[in-house]
Amino acid sequence: MLFLIIIFALIGLAFGGPVGLLIGGGLGWWLGKRLSRRLNIARMRIQEGFLESIFSVMGCLCQADGKVTDGELDIAEKLFDQMHLQGEQRAKARAAFERGRADDFNLDAELANVNRLTQRQPVLRQVFIQVQLTAIAADGVLHPAEHEMILRVARGVGCSDAEVQQIEAMLHGAAANSQGASEEALKDAYRVLGVSEDASDAEIKKAYRRLMSQNHPDKLAGKGLPDSMRDVAQARTSEIGNAYERIREARGSA
């Protein structure tokens, strides 16, 4: 907005002197307010669409093995709580979940919508997949049909198989935090950072810093992540940090 005020004020000054300066500045302020309001409305629509897609796709995924378990329903409710969804928002999330479970749910169309909403925002797509994996892994078993479906979902929103493996590693790592640095947990840590086990310390630190920057909740909010998903983003950065520390400990770094 300040940029528009300055530009229009200078144009007004050039053509109308001091009076033009005031008129131009006022016009710039008015246009800035209108533009800001439109951008806020557009951002809110994108965020609402993103949330509804999250839960409709989640309902479809949970139905992939032929049934929705109590654990999967509990995870959905916990996500509602984690995202602080209340009243109308919570009702919309539940309705979206049930819509995804319906036989006539058009998964490909929903994924195309997510792809459009998260265009050029790979981290948002990864957060989307992370939430889906959290839900379908709630019963402790990733059914083959669910695994096949999550790969279809990942490709549908633009994620690569490698990105899905990275997110799966984050979920494994979260479960392994209380079990010490086992060999498998260490392998997951490397996958979380997206580096090979023979990467140098400098390469690992660079990958860690890049991921922490890309996944910072404030930065993701600026790219369209709903405010209600801030805790989800924070958990993601925590796991990235845990993975980095696990590798440092295994390598004997100070």
N, C-alpha and C positions, 0 to 999 in steps of 0.2 A: 504494500500500500504506500509506503513512504516513497518508493521509487516513482510511482505514478504521480504522487503529489508534487515531487520535485520536477519531473518532466513537464507536467502541465503548467506548473507555476512558471517555469522558465519560458515555455512557449507563450504564456500570457504576458510575461514581462516583455518579451521581444516584440509582441504586436500591440500591447496596450499599456505599457509602462506599469507603474505601481498598482493601478486599478486592475489591469490585466493579470498582474501577479496574483492578486487576491482571488480573482475569478477563476484563473487557471488552477490555483492550488485547491480551491473548493471543488472544482469539477474533478480533479484528480482524486480527492478524498472520496467523493461520491461514487466514482467509478470503482475505486479500490474496495469500498464497502460492498458494492454489488457483486464484484468478482469474488471477494472473500466468502460472501454468503453462498454463492453458487458452488464454489469449491467445497465448502463445508457440507452442503446438501449432497453433492456428488460423492464425497468421501463417506458420508453416513450410509448412503445407498450401497456403496461397494462393501462396506463393513457388514451391513445387514445381510447382503447376498452371500458374502464369504461365510458368515456364521451359519446361515441356513444350509448352504452347501455342505459344510462340515458335518452337520448332524444328519442330513438326508443320506449322504454317502456312507456315513457311519452305520445307519440303519440297514442299508443295503449290504454292507460288508459283514455285519453281525449275522445277517440272514444267509450268508453264503454257504455255511455248512448245514443249512436246513433248519436251524433253530437259533433263537436268541436266548442265551443263558442268563441266569440271574446275575452272574458276575458282570456280564456285558451291560446289563441294564443298570447295575450299580455304578459301573464306570461312567455311564452316560450321566447319571444323576450327580456323581462326584464332579464331573466336568461342568455341569450346570452350576454347582456350588463354587468350584474353583474360578469360574468366569463371572461369578456374582450375578448370575441371571435370575431375575425375579419378575413376578407378575407377567406382563404381556410378553417380554423377551423369553422367559422360561417356557411359556405356553407355545410360542412360535418354534422354539428349539425342539420341544417334544413332538409337535406336529410335523416338523421336518424329519425327525427320526422315524416316525411312523410312516411318513410318505415314502421314505427310502426302503421300508420293509415291504411295500406293496408290490404285487406281481407285475403291475404295469409301470413301475418306476423306470424312467429312461436314464440309465446310468451314464451312457456316453454323452447325452446332451448336458447332463449336470457337470460332467468333467470338462466338457468344452467351455462351459460357463466359468468354471474355476480357472481354467487356463487363460481365459480372457481377463478375468479379474486380477490375476497374478502375473500378467504379462511382464516380462523383463524383471521379475522379482523372484529369483530362484529360492531365496530363503523362505519366503512366504509359502511357496509350494512345499518346501521341506517341512515346515511347521504343520501344514495341512496333513501331510502323510504321517508325521509323528503322532498326531492326535488319533488318526485312524488305527495305527499300529497299537497304540495304547489301549484302545477299546477292544480290538479283536484278540489281544493277548491277555485279556482280563481273566480268562478261565485257565490260564497257565499252559494252554496248548494252541499252537498255530496250525489249524487244520489245513491240509493241502489245498482245499478249495478256497480257503481264506487267503493263503499265500499266493495262489494264482490270481485271485481277485485283486489283492493289494498291488501286484505287479501291473495289472491292467489299469488300476486307478493311477498309479505312479506315472505310467506312460501317457495316460490320458491327460494329466495335468502338466506334462512336460518334464517330469523327473526321469533321470537315468536309473538303471538297475544299481549302479554304484552308489547313487545318492540314497536309494532305499536301504542298501546294506549299511551305509553310514548311520542312518537313523535307527536301524535295527540294533546296531552296535551300541548306540546311546541307551536304548532300552535295556540291553543286556548289562551295560555298565552300571546303570542305576540299580539293578538288582544285585550286582556283584559288589557294591560299595561296602557292604557289611561282611563280605567274605574274604577280604584281603586281596592282594594282587596275584590271583591265580594266573596260570599261563593263558587260559582262554580270555580272562578279563583283560590281560595285557594286549592280546591280539585285537580285542574289541576297541581298546583305547587308541591303537594306531588307526583303526578304521574310522573311529569318530573324528580324528583329526585329518583323515584323508591322506595319510602318508604311509610309506612302506616301512617295514621294521628295520631296514638298513639305512633309513634316512639319517642325515647328520643332525646333531643337536640344533644347529642353526636353522636347518630346514623345518624341524619340528616346531621350534619357537615361532618361526615366521608363519607357519600354518595355524598355530594356536592364536596368534595375534590377529590374523586375518579373520578367522572364524568368530572370535570375540567381538571384533568390530562389526562384522556383517550381522551378527545375531543380537546386538545390543537392543534391549526392548525399546528404547527411545528412537533408535534408528528405524526399527521395524514399524513402530507406530507412525512414523513419518511416511512410510511406504504403503500404509493402508491396513496394518494389523489392528483389529479392534482393540480398544482399551481393555475390554473384558478378558482378552487373551494375554495380558501382560505377564501374569503368573506363569503361563505356559512357556512364554519366551524366556522368562527368568530361569525356569527349570532347565531349559535347553542350554543356556550359557553356563549354568552350574555343572552340567554334565560334561561340557567341553572343558571346563576348568579341572574337573575331577580326572578326566582322561589325561590331560597334560601332566597333572601331578603324579598320576600312576606311572606314566612313562619316565618321568624324572626320577622317581624313587627307584624304579627298576634299573635305571642306568647309573644310579649312584650319584646323581647331580646334586649340587648344593642347593 
